[in-house]
Amino acid sequence: MQNHPAKLSDADYARLGDFRYALRCFLEFSEAAAAGEGLTPQQHQALLVIRSSPGAVASVGRLSERLRVRHNTAVELAQRLESADLITRQTSPDDGRSVLLRLSATGEAKLEVLTHVHRAELKQLSPEIVALLHSLEPADT
């Protein structure tokens, strides 16, 4: 026999709507902050993927996976980032088919600025977001 979840209330939908609104507000902030540094949101996320990877080096495959984009899209993004002097690309010494991505000094500087402003924003928003997240937990039955 299949268990049916309890019927959702108006309050359940309101809490989910409030949570998604808070996330959208943060994303809007993030997009504006990236634009302030002359980056698209995807470029900012790519720099963060590379910097947060082990040894601050990412393959194109990792970039593709972490950004949830197709491999060829990640290749094109990496080419644009290199053209903008935000990253360097180098063939892997261990696997000649793999390209390794590292931040350039310019990319590192822009990411550091963006990380500081994002951390400050998250510090301000986190109590609200955490409270909203907890409010989404189903009541014990």
Phi, psi and omega in degrees: 000137183271134176276129176261133177294157179298148178297136181283145181264171174301322180295323177300314180293322179296318180295317178296319177298319179295320180296313180295325177296317179298319178296318179297321178298318179295316180297322177297317176302313183298317179297318180293320179296317178299316179299324178298335177262007178078023182243153169278161176303322181292323177295317177300314180296322179296316178300320180293320177300313182296311184294328182274357179283155179307129181071011182058033178229133179231146171276165176297325178299317178295317178302315179300313183294314185289331177270352180060044177236163178294155182303314182295330176293319178294322178299313180296320178298314179299320178297317179294320179296321178292318179298328179274007180061034179261337179219168169241150177239140181213138176295137180296132177291340181270333183215102184300346178274345185260141177249131180258138184248134177226153177286143170277175177299321178295314178298319179298316182295315180295318180295323180296316177301311182295324180292321177298313183290327177291319178297319179296317180294317180295324178299321180288321185273340190302320179301318180293315182293318179297317179298317179295319179298315179295329181291344181277346181295134180295144177294144176296140180254000000 
